[in-house]
Amino acid sequence: MSYVDGFVIAVPVANKQKFVEHARLGDAVFIDLGATRVMECWADDVPEGRVTDFRRAVQAGADEAVVFSWIEWPDKA
């Protein structure tokens, strides 16, 4: 059974390109370590919830975007 590590972070919108470049470097490392897939998803429509939401979960500021990333592995080991 495959295993997934997931991450939600806030990234300043002004640093999007820096984040993409950094993520590409990290992706290669994870693939070399055996990951089968690495994804970074830059939010384009993340509404605020009534009780909780991704923006609150990462305490994103007005100038920050929410990024949801995950790494798929063949198994947990």
mmCIF file of the N, C-alpha and C atoms, coordinates in Angstrom:
data_MODEL
# 
_entry.id   MODEL 
# 
loop_
_atom_site.group_PDB 
_atom_site.id 
_atom_site.type_symbol 
_atom_site.label_atom_id 
_atom_site.label_alt_id 
_atom_site.label_comp_id 
_atom_site.label_asym_id 
_atom_site.label_entity_id 
_atom_site.label_seq_id 
_atom_site.pdbx_PDB_ins_code 
_atom_site.Cartn_x 
_atom_site.Cartn_y 
_atom_site.Cartn_z 
_atom_site.occupancy 
_atom_site.B_iso_or_equiv 
_atom_site.pdbx_formal_charge 
_atom_site.auth_seq_id 
_atom_site.auth_comp_id 
_atom_site.auth_asym_id 
_atom_site.auth_atom_id 
_atom_site.pdbx_PDB_model_num 
ATOM 1   N N  . MET A 1 1  ? 0.835   -1.170 0.000  1.00 0.00 ? 1  MET A N  1 
ATOM 2   C CA . MET A 1 1  ? 0.000   0.000  0.000  1.00 0.00 ? 1  MET A CA 1 
ATOM 3   C C  . MET A 1 1  ? 0.887   1.243  0.000  1.00 0.00 ? 1  MET A C  1 
ATOM 4   N N  . SER A 1 2  ? 0.531   2.244  -0.812 1.00 0.00 ? 2  SER A N  1 
ATOM 5   C CA . SER A 1 2  ? 1.334   3.462  -0.873 1.00 0.00 ? 2  SER A CA 1 
ATOM 6   C C  . SER A 1 2  ? 1.108   4.309  0.377  1.00 0.00 ? 2  SER A C  1 
ATOM 7   N N  . TYR A 1 3  ? 2.010   5.254  0.581  1.00 0.00 ? 3  TYR A N  1 
ATOM 8   C CA . TYR A 1 3  ? 1.991   6.135  1.748  1.00 0.00 ? 3  TYR A CA 1 
ATOM 9   C C  . TYR A 1 3  ? 2.126   7.567  1.257  1.00 0.00 ? 3  TYR A C  1 
ATOM 10  N N  . VAL A 1 4  ? 1.421   8.501  1.889  1.00 0.00 ? 4  VAL A N  1 
ATOM 11  C CA . VAL A 1 4  ? 1.443   9.901  1.462  1.00 0.00 ? 4  VAL A CA 1 
ATOM 12  C C  . VAL A 1 4  ? 1.798   10.792 2.640  1.00 0.00 ? 4  VAL A C  1 
ATOM 13  N N  . ASP A 1 5  ? 2.761   11.693 2.427  1.00 0.00 ? 5  ASP A N  1 
ATOM 14  C CA . ASP A 1 5  ? 3.067   12.779 3.358  1.00 0.00 ? 5  ASP A CA 1 
ATOM 15  C C  . ASP A 1 5  ? 2.408   14.025 2.780  1.00 0.00 ? 5  ASP A C  1 
ATOM 16  N N  . GLY A 1 6  ? 1.612   14.739 3.570  1.00 0.00 ? 6  GLY A N  1 
ATOM 17  C CA . GLY A 1 6  ? 0.959   15.955 3.089  1.00 0.00 ? 6  GLY A CA 1 
ATOM 18  C C  . GLY A 1 6  ? 1.348   17.159 3.914  1.00 0.00 ? 6  GLY A C  1 
ATOM 19  N N  . PHE A 1 7  ? 1.374   18.316 3.275  1.00 0.00 ? 7  PHE A N  1 
ATOM 20  C CA . PHE A 1 7  ? 1.790   19.557 3.923  1.00 0.00 ? 7  PHE A CA 1 
ATOM 21  C C  . PHE A 1 7  ? 0.916   20.709 3.451  1.00 0.00 ? 7  PHE A C  1 
ATOM 22  N N  . VAL A 1 8  ? 0.559   21.606 4.346  1.00 0.00 ? 8  VAL A N  1 
ATOM 23  C CA . VAL A 1 8  ? -0.139  22.843 4.002  1.00 0.00 ? 8  VAL A CA 1 
ATOM 24  C C  . VAL A 1 8  ? 0.689   23.973 4.600  1.00 0.00 ? 8  VAL A C  1 
ATOM 25  N N  . ILE A 1 9  ? 1.082   24.929 3.757  1.00 0.00 ? 9  ILE A N  1 
ATOM 26  C CA . ILE A 1 9  ? 1.912   26.045 4.225  1.00 0.00 ? 9  ILE A CA 1 
ATOM 27  C C  . ILE A 1 9  ? 1.426   27.357 3.620  1.00 0.00 ? 9  ILE A C  1 
ATOM 28  N N  . ALA A 1 10 ? 1.827   28.453 4.234  1.00 0.00 ? 10 ALA A N  1 
ATOM 29  C CA . ALA A 1 10 ? 1.569   29.788 3.693  1.00 0.00 ? 10 ALA A CA 1 
ATOM 30  C C  . ALA A 1 10 ? 2.870   30.302 3.081  1.00 0.00 ? 10 ALA A C  1 
ATOM 31  N N  . VAL A 1 11 ? 2.756   30.846 1.863  1.00 0.00 ? 11 VAL A N  1 
ATOM 32  C CA . VAL A 1 11 ? 3.924   31.371 1.158  1.00 0.00 ? 11 VAL A CA 1 
ATOM 33  C C  . VAL A 1 11 ? 3.592   32.789 0.686  1.00 0.00 ? 11 VAL A C  1 
ATOM 34  N N  . PRO A 1 12 ? 4.468   33.760 0.942  1.00 0.00 ? 12 PRO A N  1 
ATOM 35  C CA . PRO A 1 12 ? 4.207   35.104 0.431  1.00 0.00 ? 12 PRO A CA 1 
ATOM 36  C C  . PRO A 1 12 ? 4.031   35.084 -1.091 1.00 0.00 ? 12 PRO A C  1 
ATOM 37  N N  . VAL A 1 13 ? 2.984   35.718 -1.562 1.00 0.00 ? 13 VAL A N  1 
ATOM 38  C CA . VAL A 1 13 ? 2.697   35.753 -2.998 1.00 0.00 ? 13 VAL A CA 1 
ATOM 39  C C  . VAL A 1 13 ? 3.888   36.306 -3.777 1.00 0.00 ? 13 VAL A C  1 
ATOM 40  N N  . ALA A 1 14 ? 4.573   37.283 -3.203 1.00 0.00 ? 14 ALA A N  1 
ATOM 41  C CA . ALA A 1 14 ? 5.731   37.883 -3.871 1.00 0.00 ? 14 ALA A CA 1 
ATOM 42  C C  . ALA A 1 14 ? 6.880   36.894 -4.044 1.00 0.00 ? 14 ALA A C  1 
ATOM 43  N N  . ASN A 1 15 ? 6.876   35.801 -3.279 1.00 0.00 ? 15 ASN A N  1 
ATOM 44  C CA . ASN A 1 15 ? 7.956   34.807 -3.352 1.00 0.00 ? 15 ASN A CA 1 
ATOM 45  C C  . ASN A 1 15 ? 7.564   33.546 -4.117 1.00 0.00 ? 15 ASN A C  1 
ATOM 46  N N  . LYS A 1 16 ? 6.530   33.623 -4.926 1.00 0.00 ? 16 LYS A N  1 
ATOM 47  C CA . LYS A 1 16 ? 6.058   32.421 -5.630 1.00 0.00 ? 16 LYS A CA 1 
ATOM 48  C C  . LYS A 1 16 ? 7.166   31.780 -6.459 1.00 0.00 ? 16 LYS A C  1 
ATOM 49  N N  . GLN A 1 17 ? 7.873   32.558 -7.243 1.00 0.00 ? 17 GLN A N  1 
ATOM 50  C CA . GLN A 1 17 ? 8.922   31.988 -8.101 1.00 0.00 ? 17 GLN A CA 1 
ATOM 51  C C  . GLN A 1 17 ? 10.035  31.364 -7.268 1.00 0.00 ? 17 GLN A C  1 
ATOM 52  N N  . LYS A 1 18 ? 10.414  32.003 -6.176 1.00 0.00 ? 18 LYS A N  1 
ATOM 53  C CA . LYS A 1 18 ? 11.429  31.423 -5.289 1.00 0.00 ? 18 LYS A CA 1 
ATOM 54  C C  . LYS A 1 18 ? 10.945  30.093 -4.720 1.00 0.00 ? 18 LYS A C  1 
ATOM 55  N N  . PHE A 1 19 ? 9.665   30.030 -4.343 1.00 0.00 ? 19 PHE A N  1 
ATOM 56  C CA . PHE A 1 19 ? 9.107   28.786 -3.822 1.00 0.00 ? 19 PHE A CA 1 
ATOM 57  C C  . PHE A 1 19 ? 9.157   27.694 -4.884 1.00 0.00 ? 19 PHE A C  1 
ATOM 58  N N  . VAL A 1 20 ? 8.776   28.019 -6.103 1.00 0.00 ? 20 VAL A N  1 
ATOM 59  C CA . VAL A 1 20 ? 8.779   27.032 -7.189 1.00 0.00 ? 20 VAL A CA 1 
ATOM 60  C C  . VAL A 1 20 ? 10.195  26.505 -7.418 1.00 0.00 ? 20 VAL A C  1 
ATOM 61  N N  . GLU A 1 21 ? 11.168  27.381 -7.442 1.00 0.00 ? 21 GLU A N  1 
ATOM 62  C CA . GLU A 1 21 ? 12.558  26.957 -7.646 1.00 0.00 ? 21 GLU A CA 1 
ATOM 63  C C  . GLU A 1 21 ? 13.028  26.064 -6.492 1.00 0.00 ? 21 GLU A C  1 
ATOM 64  N N  . HIS A 1 22 ? 12.708  26.444 -5.277 1.00 0.00 ? 22 HIS A N  1 
ATOM 65  C CA . HIS A 1 22 ? 13.092  25.652 -4.103 1.00 0.00 ? 22 HIS A CA 1 
ATOM 66  C C  . HIS A 1 22 ? 12.402  24.281 -4.134 1.00 0.00 ? 22 HIS A C  1 
ATOM 67  N N  . ALA A 1 23 ? 11.129  24.271 -4.484 1.00 0.00 ? 23 ALA A N  1 
ATOM 68  C CA . ALA A 1 23 ? 10.380  23.017 -4.537 1.00 0.00 ? 23 ALA A CA 1 
ATOM 69  C C  . ALA A 1 23 ? 10.966  22.070 -5.584 1.00 0.00 ? 23 ALA A C  1 
ATOM 70  N N  . ARG A 1 24 ? 11.392  22.598 -6.714 1.00 0.00 ? 24 ARG A N  1 
ATOM 71  C CA . ARG A 1 24 ? 11.988  21.740 -7.749 1.00 0.00 ? 24 ARG A CA 1 
ATOM 72  C C  . ARG A 1 24 ? 13.249  21.043 -7.239 1.00 0.00 ? 24 ARG A C  1 
ATOM 73  N N  . LEU A 1 25 ? 14.047  21.764 -6.473 1.00 0.00 ? 25 LEU A N  1 
ATOM 74  C CA . LEU A 1 25 ? 15.243  21.151 -5.892 1.00 0.00 ? 25 LEU A CA 1 
ATOM 75  C C  . LEU A 1 25 ? 14.857  20.050 -4.921 1.00 0.00 ? 25 LEU A C  1 
ATOM 76  N N  . GLY A 1 26 ? 13.880  20.328 -4.063 1.00 0.00 ? 26 GLY A N  1 
ATOM 77  C CA . GLY A 1 26 ? 13.424  19.339 -3.099 1.00 0.00 ? 26 GLY A CA 1 
ATOM 78  C C  . GLY A 1 26 ? 12.779  18.135 -3.758 1.00 0.00 ? 26 GLY A C  1 
ATOM 79  N N  . ASP A 1 27 ? 12.013  18.377 -4.814 1.00 0.00 ? 27 ASP A N  1 
ATOM 80  C CA . ASP A 1 27 ? 11.352  17.274 -5.525 1.00 0.00 ? 27 ASP A CA 1 
ATOM 81  C C  . ASP A 1 27 ? 12.364  16.243 -5.986 1.00 0.00 ? 27 ASP A C  1 
ATOM 82  N N  . ALA A 1 28 ? 13.458  16.699 -6.536 1.00 0.00 ? 28 ALA A N  1 
ATOM 83  C CA . ALA A 1 28 ? 14.487  15.781 -7.037 1.00 0.00 ? 28 ALA A CA 1 
ATOM 84  C C  . ALA A 1 28 ? 15.064  14.937 -5.902 1.00 0.00 ? 28 ALA A C  1 
ATOM 85  N N  . VAL A 1 29 ? 15.245  15.542 -4.746 1.00 0.00 ? 29 VAL A N  1 
ATOM 86  C CA . VAL A 1 29 ? 15.769  14.806 -3.590 1.00 0.00 ? 29 VAL A CA 1 
ATOM 87  C C  . VAL A 1 29 ? 14.790  13.717 -3.170 1.00 0.00 ? 29 VAL A C  1 
ATOM 88  N N  . PHE A 1 30 ? 13.500  14.067 -3.074 1.00 0.00 ? 30 PHE A N  1 
ATOM 89  C CA . PHE A 1 30 ? 12.496  13.079 -2.676 1.00 0.00 ? 30 PHE A CA 1 
ATOM 90  C C  . PHE A 1 30 ? 12.399  11.935 -3.677 1.00 0.00 ? 30 PHE A C  1 
ATOM 91  N N  . ILE A 1 31 ? 12.473  12.246 -4.962 1.00 0.00 ? 31 ILE A N  1 
ATOM 92  C CA . ILE A 1 31 ? 12.434  11.200 -5.995 1.00 0.00 ? 31 ILE A CA 1 
ATOM 93  C C  . ILE A 1 31 ? 13.655  10.292 -5.858 1.00 0.00 ? 31 ILE A C  1 
ATOM 94  N N  . ASP A 1 32 ? 14.828  10.882 -5.626 1.00 0.00 ? 32 ASP A N  1 
ATOM 95  C CA . ASP A 1 32 ? 16.041  10.080 -5.422 1.00 0.00 ? 32 ASP A CA 1 
ATOM 96  C C  . ASP A 1 32 ? 15.925  9.169  -4.198 1.00 0.00 ? 32 ASP A C  1 
ATOM 97  N N  . LEU A 1 33 ? 15.143  9.604  -3.205 1.00 0.00 ? 33 LEU A N  1 
ATOM 98  C CA . LEU A 1 33 ? 14.956  8.809  -1.989 1.00 0.00 ? 33 LEU A CA 1 
ATOM 99  C C  . LEU A 1 33 ? 13.840  7.772  -2.126 1.00 0.00 ? 33 LEU A C  1 
ATOM 100 N N  . GLY A 1 34 ? 13.211  7.711  -3.297 1.00 0.00 ? 34 GLY A N  1 
ATOM 101 C CA . GLY A 1 34 ? 12.221  6.673  -3.555 1.00 0.00 ? 34 GLY A CA 1 
ATOM 102 C C  . GLY A 1 34 ? 10.785  7.124  -3.708 1.00 0.00 ? 34 GLY A C  1 
ATOM 103 N N  . ALA A 1 35 ? 10.512  8.425  -3.613 1.00 0.00 ? 35 ALA A N  1 
ATOM 104 C CA . ALA A 1 35 ? 9.145   8.906  -3.811 1.00 0.00 ? 35 ALA A CA 1 
ATOM 105 C C  . ALA A 1 35 ? 8.695   8.600  -5.232 1.00 0.00 ? 35 ALA A C  1 
ATOM 106 N N  . THR A 1 36 ? 7.422   8.281  -5.379 1.00 0.00 ? 36 THR A N  1 
ATOM 107 C CA . THR A 1 36 ? 6.893   7.999  -6.712 1.00 0.00 ? 36 THR A CA 1 
ATOM 108 C C  . THR A 1 36 ? 6.267   9.229  -7.357 1.00 0.00 ? 36 THR A C  1 
ATOM 109 N N  . ARG A 1 37 ? 5.895   10.212 -6.522 1.00 0.00 ? 37 ARG A N  1 
ATOM 110 C CA . ARG A 1 37 ? 5.323   11.448 -7.062 1.00 0.00 ? 37 ARG A CA 1 
ATOM 111 C C  . ARG A 1 37 ? 5.415   12.535 -6.016 1.00 0.00 ? 37 ARG A C  1 
ATOM 112 N N  . VAL A 1 38 ? 5.662   13.773 -6.468 1.00 0.00 ? 38 VAL A N  1 
ATOM 113 C CA . VAL A 1 38 ? 5.703   14.940 -5.587 1.00 0.00 ? 38 VAL A CA 1 
ATOM 114 C C  . VAL A 1 38 ? 4.870   16.030 -6.245 1.00 0.00 ? 38 VAL A C  1 
ATOM 115 N N  . MET A 1 39 ? 3.963   16.628 -5.470 1.00 0.00 ? 39 MET A N  1 
ATOM 116 C CA . MET A 1 39 ? 3.078   17.664 -6.018 1.00 0.00 ? 39 MET A CA 1 
ATOM 117 C C  . MET A 1 39 ? 3.079   18.885 -5.105 1.00 0.00 ? 39 MET A C  1 
ATOM 118 N N  . GLU A 1 40 ? 3.111   20.067 -5.701 1.00 0.00 ? 40 GLU A N  1 
ATOM 119 C CA . GLU A 1 40 ? 2.902   21.325 -4.990 1.00 0.00 ? 40 GLU A CA 1 
ATOM 120 C C  . GLU A 1 40 ? 1.755   22.040 -5.692 1.00 0.00 ? 40 GLU A C  1 
ATOM 121 N N  . CYS A 1 41 ? 0.754   22.407 -4.942 1.00 0.00 ? 41 CYS A N  1 
ATOM 122 C CA . CYS A 1 41 ? -0.433  23.033 -5.515 1.00 0.00 ? 41 CYS A CA 1 
ATOM 123 C C  . CYS A 1 41 ? -0.618  24.421 -4.928 1.00 0.00 ? 41 CYS A C  1 
ATOM 124 N N  . TRP A 1 42 ? -0.470  25.435 -5.760 1.00 0.00 ? 42 TRP A N  1 
ATOM 125 C CA . TRP A 1 42 ? -0.601  26.825 -5.355 1.00 0.00 ? 42 TRP A CA 1 
ATOM 126 C C  . TRP A 1 42 ? -2.083  27.193 -5.428 1.00 0.00 ? 42 TRP A C  1 
ATOM 127 N N  . ALA A 1 43 ? -2.639  27.610 -4.316 1.00 0.00 ? 43 ALA A N  1 
ATOM 128 C CA . ALA A 1 43 ? -4.071  27.898 -4.256 1.00 0.00 ? 43 ALA A CA 1 
ATOM 129 C C  . ALA A 1 43 ? -4.450  29.063 -5.162 1.00 0.00 ? 43 ALA A C  1 
ATOM 130 N N  . ASP A 1 44 ? -5.600  28.921 -5.814 1.00 0.00 ? 44 ASP A N  1 
ATOM 131 C CA . ASP A 1 44 ? -6.116  30.039 -6.594 1.00 0.00 ? 44 ASP A CA 1 
ATOM 132 C C  . ASP A 1 44 ? -7.530  30.410 -6.144 1.00 0.00 ? 44 ASP A C  1 
ATOM 133 N N  . ASP A 1 45 ? -8.166  29.556 -5.341 1.00 0.00 ? 45 ASP A N  1 
ATOM 134 C CA . ASP A 1 45 ? -9.502  29.853 -4.838 1.00 0.00 ? 45 ASP A CA 1 
ATOM 135 C C  . ASP A 1 45 ? -9.702  29.112 -3.515 1.00 0.00 ? 45 ASP A C  1 
ATOM 136 N N  . VAL A 1 46 ? -9.212  29.701 -2.426 1.00 0.00 ? 46 VAL A N  1 
ATOM 137 C CA . VAL A 1 46 ? -9.336  29.080 -1.103 1.00 0.00 ? 46 VAL A CA 1 
ATOM 138 C C  . VAL A 1 46 ? -10.183 30.018 -0.238 1.00 0.00 ? 46 VAL A C  1 
ATOM 139 N N  . PRO A 1 47 ? -11.477 29.757 -0.185 1.00 0.00 ? 47 PRO A N  1 
ATOM 140 C CA . PRO A 1 47 ? -12.355 30.635 0.591  1.00 0.00 ? 47 PRO A CA 1 
ATOM 141 C C  . PRO A 1 47 ? -12.143 30.463 2.087  1.00 0.00 ? 47 PRO A C  1 
ATOM 142 N N  . GLU A 1 48 ? -12.503 31.504 2.829  1.00 0.00 ? 48 GLU A N  1 
ATOM 143 C CA . GLU A 1 48 ? -12.450 31.416 4.282  1.00 0.00 ? 48 GLU A CA 1 
ATOM 144 C C  . GLU A 1 48 ? -13.674 30.649 4.763  1.00 0.00 ? 48 GLU A C  1 
ATOM 145 N N  . GLY A 1 49 ? -13.449 29.729 5.676  1.00 0.00 ? 49 GLY A N  1 
ATOM 146 C CA . GLY A 1 49 ? -14.540 28.942 6.223  1.00 0.00 ? 49 GLY A CA 1 
ATOM 147 C C  . GLY A 1 49 ? -15.208 29.638 7.393  1.00 0.00 ? 49 GLY A C  1 
ATOM 148 N N  . ARG A 1 50 ? -16.265 29.027 7.899  1.00 0.00 ? 50 ARG A N  1 
ATOM 149 C CA . ARG A 1 50 ? -16.975 29.594 9.040  1.00 0.00 ? 50 ARG A CA 1 
ATOM 150 C C  . ARG A 1 50 ? -16.316 29.220 10.360 1.00 0.00 ? 50 ARG A C  1 
ATOM 151 N N  . VAL A 1 51 ? -15.760 28.008 10.424 1.00 0.00 ? 51 VAL A N  1 
ATOM 152 C CA . VAL A 1 51 ? -15.138 27.529 11.654 1.00 0.00 ? 51 VAL A CA 1 
ATOM 153 C C  . VAL A 1 51 ? -13.634 27.386 11.483 1.00 0.00 ? 51 VAL A C  1 
ATOM 154 N N  . THR A 1 52 ? -13.240 26.739 10.400 1.00 0.00 ? 52 THR A N  1 
ATOM 155 C CA . THR A 1 52 ? -11.815 26.576 10.098 1.00 0.00 ? 52 THR A CA 1 
ATOM 156 C C  . THR A 1 52 ? -11.642 26.424 8.593  1.00 0.00 ? 52 THR A C  1 
ATOM 157 N N  . ASP A 1 53 ? -10.438 26.598 8.131  1.00 0.00 ? 53 ASP A N  1 
ATOM 158 C CA . ASP A 1 53 ? -10.127 26.480 6.710  1.00 0.00 ? 53 ASP A CA 1 
ATOM 159 C C  . ASP A 1 53 ? -8.607  26.410 6.559  1.00 0.00 ? 53 ASP A C  1 
ATOM 160 N N  . PHE A 1 54 ? -8.139  26.218 5.321  1.00 0.00 ? 54 PHE A N  1 
ATOM 161 C CA . PHE A 1 54 ? -6.700  26.128 5.083  1.00 0.00 ? 54 PHE A CA 1 
ATOM 162 C C  . PHE A 1 54 ? -5.986  27.424 5.457  1.00 0.00 ? 54 PHE A C  1 
ATOM 163 N N  . ARG A 1 55 ? -6.582  28.574 5.164  1.00 0.00 ? 55 ARG A N  1 
ATOM 164 C CA . ARG A 1 55 ? -5.921  29.855 5.476  1.00 0.00 ? 55 ARG A CA 1 
ATOM 165 C C  . ARG A 1 55 ? -5.694  29.994 6.979  1.00 0.00 ? 55 ARG A C  1 
ATOM 166 N N  . ARG A 1 56 ? -6.690  29.655 7.764  1.00 0.00 ? 56 ARG A N  1 
ATOM 167 C CA . ARG A 1 56 ? -6.541  29.727 9.221  1.00 0.00 ? 56 ARG A CA 1 
ATOM 168 C C  . ARG A 1 56 ? -5.574  28.664 9.729  1.00 0.00 ? 56 ARG A C  1 
ATOM 169 N N  . ALA A 1 57 ? -5.601  27.499 9.115  1.00 0.00 ? 57 ALA A N  1 
ATOM 170 C CA . ALA A 1 57 ? -4.736  26.407 9.565  1.00 0.00 ? 57 ALA A CA 1 
ATOM 171 C C  . ALA A 1 57 ? -3.265  26.795 9.525  1.00 0.00 ? 57 ALA A C  1 
ATOM 172 N N  . VAL A 1 58 ? -2.890  27.629 8.545  1.00 0.00 ? 58 VAL A N  1 
ATOM 173 C CA . VAL A 1 58 ? -1.485  28.030 8.405  1.00 0.00 ? 58 VAL A CA 1 
ATOM 174 C C  . VAL A 1 58 ? -1.269  29.501 8.786  1.00 0.00 ? 58 VAL A C  1 
ATOM 175 N N  . GLN A 1 59 ? -2.315  30.133 9.311  1.00 0.00 ? 59 GLN A N  1 
ATOM 176 C CA . GLN A 1 59 ? -2.260  31.542 9.708  1.00 0.00 ? 59 GLN A CA 1 
ATOM 177 C C  . GLN A 1 59 ? -1.749  32.419 8.572  1.00 0.00 ? 59 GLN A C  1 
ATOM 178 N N  . ALA A 1 60 ? -2.288  32.192 7.366  1.00 0.00 ? 60 ALA A N  1 
ATOM 179 C CA . ALA A 1 60 ? -1.865  32.953 6.189  1.00 0.00 ? 60 ALA A CA 1 
ATOM 180 C C  . ALA A 1 60 ? -2.282  34.412 6.313  1.00 0.00 ? 60 ALA A C  1 
ATOM 181 N N  . GLY A 1 61 ? -1.347  35.292 5.995  1.00 0.00 ? 61 GLY A N  1 
ATOM 182 C CA . GLY A 1 61 ? -1.632  36.717 5.978  1.00 0.00 ? 61 GLY A CA 1 
ATOM 183 C C  . GLY A 1 61 ? -2.273  37.124 4.666  1.00 0.00 ? 61 GLY A C  1 
ATOM 184 N N  . ALA A 1 62 ? -2.677  38.375 4.582  1.00 0.00 ? 62 ALA A N  1 
ATOM 185 C CA . ALA A 1 62 ? -3.342  38.886 3.378  1.00 0.00 ? 62 ALA A CA 1 
ATOM 186 C C  . ALA A 1 62 ? -2.446  38.803 2.143  1.00 0.00 ? 62 ALA A C  1 
ATOM 187 N N  . ASP A 1 63 ? -1.129  38.854 2.352  1.00 0.00 ? 63 ASP A N  1 
ATOM 188 C CA . ASP A 1 63 ? -0.181  38.825 1.231  1.00 0.00 ? 63 ASP A CA 1 
ATOM 189 C C  . ASP A 1 63 ? 0.387   37.429 0.982  1.00 0.00 ? 63 ASP A C  1 
ATOM 190 N N  . GLU A 1 64 ? -0.257  36.400 1.561  1.00 0.00 ? 64 GLU A N  1 
ATOM 191 C CA . GLU A 1 64 ? 0.246   35.038 1.425  1.00 0.00 ? 64 GLU A CA 1 
ATOM 192 C C  . GLU A 1 64 ? -0.781  34.130 0.737  1.00 0.00 ? 64 GLU A C  1 
ATOM 193 N N  . ALA A 1 65 ? -0.264  33.151 0.024  1.00 0.00 ? 65 ALA A N  1 
ATOM 194 C CA . ALA A 1 65 ? -1.099  32.132 -0.611 1.00 0.00 ? 65 ALA A CA 1 
ATOM 195 C C  . ALA A 1 65 ? -0.925  30.824 0.151  1.00 0.00 ? 65 ALA A C  1 
ATOM 196 N N  . VAL A 1 66 ? -1.932  29.982 0.073  1.00 0.00 ? 66 VAL A N  1 
ATOM 197 C CA . VAL A 1 66 ? -1.866  28.659 0.692  1.00 0.00 ? 66 VAL A CA 1 
ATOM 198 C C  . VAL A 1 66 ? -1.328  27.680 -0.345 1.00 0.00 ? 66 VAL A C  1 
ATOM 199 N N  . VAL A 1 67 ? -0.363  26.869 0.069  1.00 0.00 ? 67 VAL A N  1 
ATOM 200 C CA . VAL A 1 67 ? 0.202   25.843 -0.801 1.00 0.00 ? 67 VAL A CA 1 
ATOM 201 C C  . VAL A 1 67 ? -0.050  24.488 -0.147 1.00 0.00 ? 67 VAL A C  1 
ATOM 202 N N  . PHE A 1 68 ? -0.622  23.578 -0.907 1.00 0.00 ? 68 PHE A N  1 
ATOM 203 C CA . PHE A 1 68 ? -0.860  22.217 -0.442 1.00 0.00 ? 68 PHE A CA 1 
ATOM 204 C C  . PHE A 1 68 ? 0.059   21.309 -1.235 1.00 0.00 ? 68 PHE A C  1 
ATOM 205 N N  . SER A 1 69 ? 0.899   20.565 -0.537 1.00 0.00 ? 69 SER A N  1 
ATOM 206 C CA . SER A 1 69 ? 1.883   19.694 -1.178 1.00 0.00 ? 69 SER A CA 1 
ATOM 207 C C  . SER A 1 69 ? 1.749   18.288 -0.644 1.00 0.00 ? 69 SER A C  1 
ATOM 208 N N  . TRP A 1 70 ? 2.110   17.320 -1.470 1.00 0.00 ? 70 TRP A N  1 
ATOM 209 C CA . TRP A 1 70 ? 2.157   15.957 -0.975 1.00 0.00 ? 70 TRP A CA 1 
ATOM 210 C C  . TRP A 1 70 ? 3.227   15.172 -1.705 1.00 0.00 ? 70 TRP A C  1 
ATOM 211 N N  . ILE A 1 71 ? 3.710   14.146 -1.008 1.00 0.00 ? 71 ILE A N  1 
ATOM 212 C CA . ILE A 1 71 ? 4.726   13.247 -1.542 1.00 0.00 ? 71 ILE A CA 1 
ATOM 213 C C  . ILE A 1 71 ? 4.173   11.833 -1.421 1.00 0.00 ? 71 ILE A C  1 
ATOM 214 N N  . GLU A 1 72 ? 4.155   11.134 -2.532 1.00 0.00 ? 72 GLU A N  1 
ATOM 215 C CA . GLU A 1 72 ? 3.698   9.736  -2.531 1.00 0.00 ? 72 GLU A CA 1 
ATOM 216 C C  . GLU A 1 72 ? 4.905   8.816  -2.481 1.00 0.00 ? 72 GLU A C  1 
ATOM 217 N N  . TRP A 1 73 ? 4.814   7.812  -1.609 1.00 0.00 ? 73 TRP A N  1 
ATOM 218 C CA . TRP A 1 73 ? 5.870   6.820  -1.437 1.00 0.00 ? 73 TRP A CA 1 
ATOM 219 C C  . TRP A 1 73 ? 5.291   5.434  -1.728 1.00 0.00 ? 73 TRP A C  1 
ATOM 220 N N  . PRO A 1 74 ? 6.117   4.487  -2.127 1.00 0.00 ? 74 PRO A N  1 
ATOM 221 C CA . PRO A 1 74 ? 5.618   3.123  -2.376 1.00 0.00 ? 74 PRO A CA 1 
ATOM 222 C C  . PRO A 1 74 ? 5.004   2.502  -1.120 1.00 0.00 ? 74 PRO A C  1 
ATOM 223 N N  . ASP A 1 75 ? 5.570   2.832  0.056  1.00 0.00 ? 75 ASP A N  1 
ATOM 224 C CA . ASP A 1 75 ? 5.051   2.338  1.333  1.00 0.00 ? 75 ASP A CA 1 
ATOM 225 C C  . ASP A 1 75 ? 5.615   3.209  2.445  1.00 0.00 ? 75 ASP A C  1 
ATOM 226 N N  . LYS A 1 76 ? 5.171   3.005  3.669  1.00 0.00 ? 76 LYS A N  1 
ATOM 227 C CA . LYS A 1 76 ? 5.617   3.855  4.776  1.00 0.00 ? 76 LYS A CA 1 
ATOM 228 C C  . LYS A 1 76 ? 7.089   3.657  5.099  1.00 0.00 ? 76 LYS A C  1 
ATOM 229 N N  . ALA A 1 77 ? 7.588   2.444  4.937  1.00 0.00 ? 77 ALA A N  1 
ATOM 230 C CA . ALA A 1 77 ? 8.998   2.178  5.242  1.00 0.00 ? 77 ALA A CA 1 
ATOM 231 C C  . ALA A 1 77 ? 9.901   2.983  4.338  1.00 0.00 ? 77 ALA A C  1 
# 
